[in-house]
Amino acid sequence: MKLSVLHKWHKKHNKQVAEFHKKHEIEIQSGLNGNGLIAKWERYFYNNFISPLKK
């Protein structure tokens, strides 16, 4: 019984994480992820490495 509850929780958690990552990717693409140094690095890395691999 405990494993099925844990499995359901983990499945729900994974879905929430996937939704967060999709939303964050859209923010990076549109430049809405912030103006800080880490946000700039994210955009640079996404635009120069991740995006070309997806095409």
PDB file as gemmi writes it, atoms N, CA and C in Angstrom:
CRYST1    1.000    1.000    1.000  90.00  90.00  90.00 P 1                      
ATOM      1  N   MET A   1       0.829  -1.193   0.000  1.00  0.00           N  
ATOM      2  CA  MET A   1       0.000   0.000   0.000  1.00  0.00           C  
ATOM      3  C   MET A   1       0.868   1.248   0.000  1.00  0.00           C  
ATOM      4  N   LYS A   2       1.915   1.264   0.823  1.00  0.00           N  
ATOM      5  CA  LYS A   2       2.761   2.448   0.918  1.00  0.00           C  
ATOM      6  C   LYS A   2       3.469   2.735  -0.393  1.00  0.00           C  
ATOM      7  N   LEU A   3       3.881   1.697  -1.113  1.00  0.00           N  
ATOM      8  CA  LEU A   3       4.590   1.900  -2.370  1.00  0.00           C  
ATOM      9  C   LEU A   3       3.692   2.534  -3.420  1.00  0.00           C  
ATOM     10  N   SER A   4       2.418   2.158  -3.444  1.00  0.00           N  
ATOM     11  CA  SER A   4       1.520   2.739  -4.437  1.00  0.00           C  
ATOM     12  C   SER A   4       1.291   4.220  -4.150  1.00  0.00           C  
ATOM     13  N   VAL A   5       1.217   4.596  -2.880  1.00  0.00           N  
ATOM     14  CA  VAL A   5       1.051   5.999  -2.516  1.00  0.00           C  
ATOM     15  C   VAL A   5       2.303   6.782  -2.897  1.00  0.00           C  
ATOM     16  N   LEU A   6       3.463   6.201  -2.613  1.00  0.00           N  
ATOM     17  CA  LEU A   6       4.723   6.842  -2.959  1.00  0.00           C  
ATOM     18  C   LEU A   6       4.852   6.976  -4.471  1.00  0.00           C  
ATOM     19  N   HIS A   7       4.454   5.948  -5.189  1.00  0.00           N  
ATOM     20  CA  HIS A   7       4.509   5.979  -6.650  1.00  0.00           C  
ATOM     21  C   HIS A   7       3.627   7.093  -7.204  1.00  0.00           C  
ATOM     22  N   LYS A   8       2.420   7.226  -6.673  1.00  0.00           N  
ATOM     23  CA  LYS A   8       1.498   8.277  -7.133  1.00  0.00           C  
ATOM     24  C   LYS A   8       2.080   9.663  -6.835  1.00  0.00           C  
ATOM     25  N   TRP A   9       2.640   9.826  -5.636  1.00  0.00           N  
ATOM     26  CA  TRP A   9       3.237  11.110  -5.270  1.00  0.00           C  
ATOM     27  C   TRP A   9       4.405  11.436  -6.199  1.00  0.00           C  
ATOM     28  N   HIS A  10       5.249  10.443  -6.465  1.00  0.00           N  
ATOM     29  CA  HIS A  10       6.427  10.660  -7.300  1.00  0.00           C  
ATOM     30  C   HIS A  10       6.024  10.981  -8.737  1.00  0.00           C  
ATOM     31  N   LYS A  11       4.995  10.326  -9.231  1.00  0.00           N  
ATOM     32  CA  LYS A  11       4.498  10.587 -10.575  1.00  0.00           C  
ATOM     33  C   LYS A  11       3.959  12.020 -10.671  1.00  0.00           C  
ATOM     34  N   LYS A  12       3.229  12.453  -9.661  1.00  0.00           N  
ATOM     35  CA  LYS A  12       2.698  13.822  -9.623  1.00  0.00           C  
ATOM     36  C   LYS A  12       3.852  14.821  -9.541  1.00  0.00           C  
ATOM     37  N   HIS A  13       4.839  14.532  -8.718  1.00  0.00           N  
ATOM     38  CA  HIS A  13       6.006  15.402  -8.565  1.00  0.00           C  
ATOM     39  C   HIS A  13       6.750  15.541  -9.892  1.00  0.00           C  
ATOM     40  N   ASN A  14       6.970  14.427 -10.580  1.00  0.00           N  
ATOM     41  CA  ASN A  14       7.667  14.462 -11.864  1.00  0.00           C  
ATOM     42  C   ASN A  14       6.915  15.306 -12.884  1.00  0.00           C  
ATOM     43  N   LYS A  15       5.592  15.227 -12.865  1.00  0.00           N  
ATOM     44  CA  LYS A  15       4.773  16.030 -13.777  1.00  0.00           C  
ATOM     45  C   LYS A  15       4.943  17.521 -13.465  1.00  0.00           C  
ATOM     46  N   GLN A  16       4.951  17.869 -12.182  1.00  0.00           N  
ATOM     47  CA  GLN A  16       5.131  19.268 -11.785  1.00  0.00           C  
ATOM     48  C   GLN A  16       6.520  19.781 -12.189  1.00  0.00           C  
ATOM     49  N   VAL A  17       7.530  18.969 -12.038  1.00  0.00           N  
ATOM     50  CA  VAL A  17       8.894  19.357 -12.415  1.00  0.00           C  
ATOM     51  C   VAL A  17       8.973  19.573 -13.924  1.00  0.00           C  
ATOM     52  N   ALA A  18       8.360  18.694 -14.703  1.00  0.00           N  
ATOM     53  CA  ALA A  18       8.371  18.822 -16.153  1.00  0.00           C  
ATOM     54  C   ALA A  18       7.671  20.111 -16.588  1.00  0.00           C  
ATOM     55  N   GLU A  19       6.542  20.428 -15.949  1.00  0.00           N  
ATOM     56  CA  GLU A  19       5.820  21.663 -16.269  1.00  0.00           C  
ATOM     57  C   GLU A  19       6.675  22.885 -15.925  1.00  0.00           C  
ATOM     58  N   PHE A  20       7.365  22.844 -14.788  1.00  0.00           N  
ATOM     59  CA  PHE A  20       8.237  23.947 -14.392  1.00  0.00           C  
ATOM     60  C   PHE A  20       9.336  24.159 -15.425  1.00  0.00           C  
ATOM     61  N   HIS A  21       9.955  23.071 -15.883  1.00  0.00           N  
ATOM     62  CA  HIS A  21      11.055  23.188 -16.839  1.00  0.00           C  
ATOM     63  C   HIS A  21      10.573  23.733 -18.179  1.00  0.00           C  
ATOM     64  N   LYS A  22       9.390  23.325 -18.614  1.00  0.00           N  
ATOM     65  CA  LYS A  22       8.823  23.867 -19.857  1.00  0.00           C  
ATOM     66  C   LYS A  22       8.597  25.363 -19.722  1.00  0.00           C  
ATOM     67  N   LYS A  23       8.027  25.786 -18.593  1.00  0.00           N  
ATOM     68  CA  LYS A  23       7.769  27.208 -18.350  1.00  0.00           C  
ATOM     69  C   LYS A  23       9.078  27.978 -18.294  1.00  0.00           C  
ATOM     70  N   HIS A  24      10.072  27.429 -17.628  1.00  0.00           N  
ATOM     71  CA  HIS A  24      11.355  28.103 -17.496  1.00  0.00           C  
ATOM     72  C   HIS A  24      12.052  28.223 -18.853  1.00  0.00           C  
ATOM     73  N   GLU A  25      11.934  27.209 -19.681  1.00  0.00           N  
ATOM     74  CA  GLU A  25      12.528  27.264 -21.018  1.00  0.00           C  
ATOM     75  C   GLU A  25      11.889  28.382 -21.845  1.00  0.00           C  
ATOM     76  N   ILE A  26      10.584  28.538 -21.731  1.00  0.00           N  
ATOM     77  CA  ILE A  26       9.890  29.617 -22.444  1.00  0.00           C  
ATOM     78  C   ILE A  26      10.366  30.972 -21.939  1.00  0.00           C  
ATOM     79  N   GLU A  27      10.561  31.095 -20.626  1.00  0.00           N  
ATOM     80  CA  GLU A  27      11.069  32.349 -20.064  1.00  0.00           C  
ATOM     81  C   GLU A  27      12.471  32.654 -20.585  1.00  0.00           C  
ATOM     82  N   ILE A  28      13.307  31.653 -20.689  1.00  0.00           N  
ATOM     83  CA  ILE A  28      14.670  31.850 -21.196  1.00  0.00           C  
ATOM     84  C   ILE A  28      14.619  32.275 -22.659  1.00  0.00           C  
ATOM     85  N   GLN A  29      13.777  31.614 -23.449  1.00  0.00           N  
ATOM     86  CA  GLN A  29      13.669  31.942 -24.872  1.00  0.00           C  
ATOM     87  C   GLN A  29      13.232  33.379 -25.086  1.00  0.00           C  
ATOM     88  N   SER A  30      12.325  33.856 -24.253  1.00  0.00           N  
ATOM     89  CA  SER A  30      11.805  35.209 -24.429  1.00  0.00           C  
ATOM     90  C   SER A  30      12.587  36.248 -23.637  1.00  0.00           C  
ATOM     91  N   GLY A  31      13.589  35.818 -22.875  1.00  0.00           N  
ATOM     92  CA  GLY A  31      14.414  36.753 -22.118  1.00  0.00           C  
ATOM     93  C   GLY A  31      13.761  37.258 -20.851  1.00  0.00           C  
ATOM     94  N   LEU A  32      12.774  36.541 -20.354  1.00  0.00           N  
ATOM     95  CA  LEU A  32      12.046  36.972 -19.157  1.00  0.00           C  
ATOM     96  C   LEU A  32      12.517  36.269 -17.889  1.00  0.00           C  
ATOM     97  N   ASN A  33      13.676  35.630 -17.939  1.00  0.00           N  
ATOM     98  CA  ASN A  33      14.141  34.892 -16.772  1.00  0.00           C  
ATOM     99  C   ASN A  33      14.961  35.754 -15.823  1.00  0.00           C  
ATOM    100  N   GLY A  34      15.104  37.041 -16.107  1.00  0.00           N  
ATOM    101  CA  GLY A  34      15.790  37.943 -15.198  1.00  0.00           C  
ATOM    102  C   GLY A  34      16.961  38.653 -15.844  1.00  0.00           C  
ATOM    103  N   ASN A  35      17.604  39.524 -15.052  1.00  0.00           N  
ATOM    104  CA  ASN A  35      18.722  40.312 -15.555  1.00  0.00           C  
ATOM    105  C   ASN A  35      20.028  40.005 -14.842  1.00  0.00           C  
ATOM    106  N   GLY A  36      20.001  39.084 -13.913  1.00  0.00           N  
ATOM    107  CA  GLY A  36      21.194  38.750 -13.148  1.00  0.00           C  
ATOM    108  C   GLY A  36      22.208  37.974 -13.968  1.00  0.00           C  
ATOM    109  N   LEU A  37      23.358  37.776 -13.384  1.00  0.00           N  
ATOM    110  CA  LEU A  37      24.448  37.089 -14.054  1.00  0.00           C  
ATOM    111  C   LEU A  37      24.076  35.653 -14.424  1.00  0.00           C  
ATOM    112  N   ILE A  38      23.439  34.938 -13.516  1.00  0.00           N  
ATOM    113  CA  ILE A  38      23.060  33.550 -13.806  1.00  0.00           C  
ATOM    114  C   ILE A  38      22.022  33.501 -14.916  1.00  0.00           C  
ATOM    115  N   ALA A  39      21.081  34.436 -14.923  1.00  0.00           N  
ATOM    116  CA  ALA A  39      20.073  34.484 -15.985  1.00  0.00           C  
ATOM    117  C   ALA A  39      20.731  34.740 -17.332  1.00  0.00           C  
ATOM    118  N   LYS A  40      21.717  35.605 -17.361  1.00  0.00           N  
ATOM    119  CA  LYS A  40      22.442  35.877 -18.611  1.00  0.00           C  
ATOM    120  C   LYS A  40      23.200  34.634 -19.067  1.00  0.00           C  
ATOM    121  N   TRP A  41      23.808  33.912 -18.140  1.00  0.00           N  
ATOM    122  CA  TRP A  41      24.512  32.676 -18.487  1.00  0.00           C  
ATOM    123  C   TRP A  41      23.532  31.630 -19.021  1.00  0.00           C  
ATOM    124  N   GLU A  42      22.356  31.539 -18.397  1.00  0.00           N  
ATOM    125  CA  GLU A  42      21.340  30.599 -18.869  1.00  0.00           C  
ATOM    126  C   GLU A  42      20.956  30.910 -20.309  1.00  0.00           C  
ATOM    127  N   ARG A  43      20.685  32.189 -20.593  1.00  0.00           N  
ATOM    128  CA  ARG A  43      20.301  32.573 -21.958  1.00  0.00           C  
ATOM    129  C   ARG A  43      21.425  32.292 -22.947  1.00  0.00           C  
ATOM    130  N   TYR A  44      22.658  32.626 -22.572  1.00  0.00           N  
ATOM    131  CA  TYR A  44      23.807  32.397 -23.450  1.00  0.00           C  
ATOM    132  C   TYR A  44      23.944  30.904 -23.747  1.00  0.00           C  
ATOM    133  N   PHE A  45      23.919  30.099 -22.698  1.00  0.00           N  
ATOM    134  CA  PHE A  45      24.069  28.654 -22.865  1.00  0.00           C  
ATOM    135  C   PHE A  45      22.924  28.081 -23.691  1.00  0.00           C  
ATOM    136  N   TYR A  46      21.697  28.508 -23.403  1.00  0.00           N  
ATOM    137  CA  TYR A  46      20.535  28.005 -24.137  1.00  0.00           C  
ATOM    138  C   TYR A  46      20.621  28.391 -25.609  1.00  0.00           C  
ATOM    139  N   ASN A  47      20.901  29.665 -25.875  1.00  0.00           N  
ATOM    140  CA  ASN A  47      20.910  30.149 -27.255  1.00  0.00           C  
ATOM    141  C   ASN A  47      22.065  29.593 -28.077  1.00  0.00           C  
ATOM    142  N   ASN A  48      23.198  29.317 -27.454  1.00  0.00           N  
ATOM    143  CA  ASN A  48      24.367  28.875 -28.199  1.00  0.00           C  
ATOM    144  C   ASN A  48      24.586  27.369 -28.214  1.00  0.00           C  
ATOM    145  N   PHE A  49      23.998  26.644 -27.289  1.00  0.00           N  
ATOM    146  CA  PHE A  49      24.252  25.210 -27.223  1.00  0.00           C  
ATOM    147  C   PHE A  49      22.983  24.359 -27.288  1.00  0.00           C  
ATOM    148  N   ILE A  50      21.982  24.696 -26.501  1.00  0.00           N  
ATOM    149  CA  ILE A  50      20.778  23.861 -26.424  1.00  0.00           C  
ATOM    150  C   ILE A  50      19.886  24.053 -27.653  1.00  0.00           C  
ATOM    151  N   SER A  51      19.609  25.314 -27.983  1.00  0.00           N  
ATOM    152  CA  SER A  51      18.718  25.605 -29.102  1.00  0.00           C  
ATOM    153  C   SER A  51      19.220  25.032 -30.422  1.00  0.00           C  
ATOM    154  N   PRO A  52      20.500  25.173 -30.772  1.00  0.00           N  
ATOM    155  CA  PRO A  52      20.952  24.569 -32.032  1.00  0.00           C  
ATOM    156  C   PRO A  52      20.827  23.045 -32.056  1.00  0.00           C  
ATOM    157  N   LEU A  53      20.945  22.398 -30.912  1.00  0.00           N  
ATOM    158  CA  LEU A  53      20.812  20.943 -30.866  1.00  0.00           C  
ATOM    159  C   LEU A  53      19.359  20.498 -31.106  1.00  0.00           C  
ATOM    160  N   LYS A  54      18.396  21.356 -30.734  1.00  0.00           N  
ATOM    161  CA  LYS A  54      16.996  21.018 -30.905  1.00  0.00           C  
ATOM    162  C   LYS A  54      16.535  21.172 -32.349  1.00  0.00           C  
ATOM    163  N   LYS A  55      17.267  21.946 -33.137  1.00  0.00           N  
ATOM    164  CA  LYS A  55      16.854  22.188 -34.533  1.00  0.00           C  
ATOM    165  C   LYS A  55      17.345  21.118 -35.454  1.00  0.00           C  
TER     166      LYS A  55                                                      
END                                                                             
